[in-house]
Structure formats: structure tokens, C-alpha cells
Amino acid sequence: MHIHELTEAMHRFVEAKGWYEPTSPKPQTLRNIAISLSLESNEVLEHFQWSEDQFDRAELAGELADVALYMFQLSSLAGIDLEQAILDKLKQNYQRSWDTDEVK
């Protein structure tokens, strides 16, 4: 499955829950989705809070999936082609150098 297909599947889920409805108690605004993305990202950190060696792989996979779904939704609602943005960023990063002694 490609990013576009995963994004469409995510939209179908949100629509099925009624969260795109104007009267939804969970308004799907860019701001709200960005907040949710941040919160879910922090839930990934909880798996490593006290130990890097012991974590539940299935639970971590679920949290990473939540992060990806919010990322797909946010980019889609903002009109951003996430696949192209990733490719552009990788190209840009190949041109960068990360000097550990240099502080920016």
C-alpha cells in the first residue's frame, strides 16, 4: 500500500466515525490534528521512559501507527503531498552535513 492509499483509508475511518461533521465533538482542524500528532508522538516516548531494552513491540507499533495516521491526515488536510515532501526533504538532507562540533 502507498501513502496515498493509507491516507484515503484514514479519511474513510474518520468519516465513518463522523469526525468530519461540522457538529463533531472532535473537530478535525489543522490545529487539533497537529496537537494530536504531538501527543501521540509523546506516547511513543513512554515506551522508552525507564528502559531502552524492554518495550512492548505490539504497543509501540500501535503508537507509531497513530503517529503516521495523524501525519497523513494533517498533510492531506493542509494540501501537502507527503510522499513528495519526504522525497524533497531526503534530497535536501543529502546536501547537508552534520558536523558534531558545530552548534547551530
Summary of the structure (lengths in Angstrom):
residues: 104
radius of gyration: 16.8
end to end distance: 38.2
largest distance: 52.6
contacts: 219
relative contact order: 0.13
helix: 63%
strand: 0%
